[in-house]
């Protein structure tokens, strides 16, 4: 007040920061309850109520931050579910699908955050049990082969489709291929659509081996190695090899799983190529909640699986992963029988 009421103009212009408490600020007038009329008292009450509600809203928003994690799935494809499929789905499956995507299942960490329990530990390993831990990171569940069982459920479906496709006999065109040029304003007189495309259409003697159960070995006629890709297809006549590796990770770790597997099998691909085998390696990633990666979609197209077959296969593989994860979730606190 001495500076503000000073006769010296320079002293009046000095902007001195006066330290005050949190209740009031010296530079601005604060209304007092005792001196306020009925209207101002009503406004003061509304401000306090609004401030309290805003604090509660911010606390709830921070506690629900995991519900927006699906926006960070970079490699995962969108999952389309028609109303016809929704009507045919079991209510328990729909509940698991929606609640798992938004991460609002009754995991120990969520129950602790909701003030319903005090211990957020996993019943199997003792670590904090969020949904990611239950579905993909519990060491005890991994030792019990729960994740391996889910992996094999998805692998069987992929292997069944590839086995059907490799048995189809296609007419292999030999010699050079010519392109028919059409002048402007004219139409082609012959059908230019190919009957079959993709790598599987380049040979008719494909053999296949799927590592379901972990009891197979890599074909010795190709190379002697201890590595075991999930699916191996090879053609002796054309000397071609197709390696397919499947992972069923947490959706936010699709890219990490892809890079890890690529680094693991890069040396194997190089060794096979040195044996004069034309080699393709496809990394297939299916999220544990049924969302497939873009790499899976592109791999099917490269193999020659396109159109309705590719869409139906992707949908079925996603449902198998989702159903298997639902079973892992329901049995999360039980010991599995060997």
N, C-alpha and C positions, 0 to 999 in steps of 0.2 A: 504493500500500500504506500510505503514511503517513496518507492521508485515511481509508482503510477501517479501519485499526487504531487511529484516534485515540480518546481517551477522551471527547472532546467530542461530544455527540449531534448538534449542528448540523453539525459537520465530517463526521461519518459519513454524514449525509443528502445532502451535496453530491454532485451528479451531474456529475462532471468528465469531459469527453470526452477521452480519451487517444488521440492520433494514433498509429496503428500501420501496419505494412505490410499487404500483401494476403495474406500467408501465415497470419497469425494475428491474433486480436482479444484485447485485454487483458482485456475483461470476461468472456470465456468461456474455459473450459479447452480446450486443444487437445491431442489425444492424440499421443503421441510413438511413432514406430515402434519405437524401442529398448526402451521400457518396456511396449509392448503385448504381450498374449499372442496365441496362435494365432488365437483367434476374432476378436479386435479387429483383428488384421492382415488377416484375410480381409475384414472389413467395410470397412477403409480401402481395400483394393484395389478392391473393388466400387464404392465411392463415386467413386474416381478414374476407373474405366472408364465408369461411368454419366455422369459429368460430361463426359467427352470425347465420348461418343456423343450426348449431348444437344446439345452445341455443333455437331457435324456435322449433326444433324437440323435445327437452326435454320438453318444455312447453306443446306442443301438446300431448306428451305421458302421461304426468301427468294428463292432462285434460281428457284423454280417459281411465283412469284407471278402470272406471266402466264397460267397455266393456269386460273385462276379468273376471268378477265376476262369470260367469257361470262355471268357472273351479273350484270353491269352493263349488259346490253343492255336498255334500257328500252322501245324501240319495236319490237323484233324479236319476231315471233311464234314460238312453239315449233314445231319441225320434227318431224313424226311420220313415222317410217319403219317400215313393217310388216316382219315376218319374210319375207314373200313378196318384197318389194322387196329386202331384204338378200340373199336367195339369188340373185336375178337380177343384182345389181350386180357389177361387176368388182372384183376385190380391190384394184386400184390406186385405184379411186374411193373405196372404203370407207376405205382407209388415208389418203387425202388429206383426206376429210371429217372423220374423227376427229382426226387429228393437227393439222389446221388449226384446228379449234375449240379444242383445248387448247394450241395454239401450241407444238408440240413438233416441228415440221418442222426439217430441217437447214438453217436459215438461217445466214448468217455470224455473226450476233450470238449465236445459240444455240450454234453450234460453238465460238465463242470462250469463251462461258461454261462450256462443257463441257471446256475445255482441249484441244480437238482442233486448232484453228487459232489463229493470233495476230492475223490481220487481219479485222475484222468489216465491211470496206467492201464496198459494192455493186460488182460487176464492170462495171456500165454507167455509173454516175454518181459513184462514189467515196464516197457517204455511208453511214453505218451502216445495214446492211440487215437489219432485222427483218422479220417476216412482213407487217406492215402496209405497210412500205415497198415490198416486192416486189409485193404485190397491188394497191396503190392509190396509192402516193405517189412512185414513181420518175419523175423528170422525163424521163429518156431513154425509158422505156417509154411515157410519155404522148406524147412527140413521135413515137414509132414507131407510134402509134395502136393500141397493144395494148389499152388500156382502152376506147378507142372501139370496137374490134372486139367486145369483150365486151359493151359497152352495146348495140350493134346486134343481137347475137344474142338478147338478152332482148327488145329492142324489136320485133323481127320477130314473135315469138310473141304478144306483147300485141296488136300491130296486126292479126294474123291473126284472133284471137278477136273483137276489136271489129268487124272488117270483116264477119265472119260474122253477128254479132248485129245490126248496123245494117241488113243486107239483109233481115232477117225482117220480113214484113208483119204488123202488128198492127192490131186493130180499135180505133180511137181513139174513146172515148166523148165525145160532145158534150153540152153542157147540164149542169144541176146534178146532183150525185150525192146520193142519199138513203141514209140509214142505217136499216136495218130493226131496230126494237126488238122484243125477244122477252121476253114475260112470264115470270115465274118458274115453273119446272116444265114449260115448253114447249120445243119444238125448232123450228128454222127449217125451212121447207118448201122452200127453194131453196138452191142452192149459193152461198155467199158468198165463195168464193175467186176472186180475179181471175186471169185467164189470163196477163197480162203486167203487169209493174211496172217502175219505174225510169225514168230520163230517156230512154233509147233507145226506150221504148215510147210516147213522146208524139208521135212523128212517123214518117213513112214515107219521107221524102225526104232522109235523112241522106247527106251526102257526107263523105269522109274523106281525110285527107292525113297520111302518116307520114314523118318526116324521117330516113329510113334512108340513111346516107351523107353527110348534110349538104348536099344539093344542092337542097332545096326552099325556097320562099319562102312567107310568110304569105299566105293568100287575100286578094287586093286588094278583092274585093267586100265584105269585112268591114272591113278597116282596112289602111292602109299602114304597115308597121313593119319594122324590121330584126330583130326578135326572131323566133325559130323554135322554138316548142314542139315536142316530139317527135311528138305526135299532135294533130290538129285535126279535130273533127267539127262540121259545121254544117248547119242546116236552113233553107232560104230561106223556106218557107211559114210556119213557126212562129217564125222569127227567133231561133233558139237556137244557141249556140256552146258546145262542150265542149273545153277545153284539158287535155291530159294531158302531164305532164313526168316523165321517168324519170331516176333516178340509181341508180348501182350503187356505193355507198361502202363503206368499212369499217364493220362493224356498230356499233361504238361511236360512230360519227359519223352515224348515221341522223338523229338530231334536228337536228344542225348542218346537214346537207345539206337537210333539209326547210325549215328557217327561211331558209336562203340562197336557195333557189329561190322560196319564197313572196315574199320581198322583191324578187326580180328581176322577177317577173311581176305584181306587184300593180298597177303603173301600167298595164300592158297590159289587164288585166281592167277597170279603171276606164274606160279609153278606149273599149273595146268596148261597155261598158254605156251610155256616153254616146251611142253610135250607135243606141240602141234595140234592142240585141241582148241577149237574156237569156243570161247567161254563167255557166258553171261552170268552176272550175279544180280539177284533181285532181293532187296530188303523189304519185307512185308511187316508192317507195324499195325496192330489192331489194339486200340485203347481198351483198358479193362472195363470200361463202361459202355463199350459197343461202338465207339467212334473210330472208324478206320482212317488211316493216314492217306495223304495224296500219293505216297510212294506205292501203296497197294493198288490204287486205281490205275496208275501209270504202268505198273508191272503187268497187270492183267491185259492192258491194251497191247503191250509189247509182245506178250505171248500169243496174242490172237483171240483173246476172250473179250468180246465187245458187245455192245447193244444190250438187249434185255437180259442175256445170260450174265453179263458183268454186273448189271444192277441187281439182279436177284441174288447173285453170289455174294456181293458186298453186303446186302441186307441180311442174308442168312448168317454170314460170318459175324456181323455185328450183334445179331440177336444171340448167337451162341456164346459170345464173350460176355454179353450182358447177363444172360441167364446163369452162366457159371460163376460170375462175380456175385450175383444175388445169392447163390448157394453158399459161397465162401462167407458172405456177410451173415447169413442166417446161422451158420455153424461156427461163428467166430470165437465163441467161448467154449466150444466142445472139442474133445479129443477125437481125432479121426481114426477110424479103424483101418489097419493096414490090410 
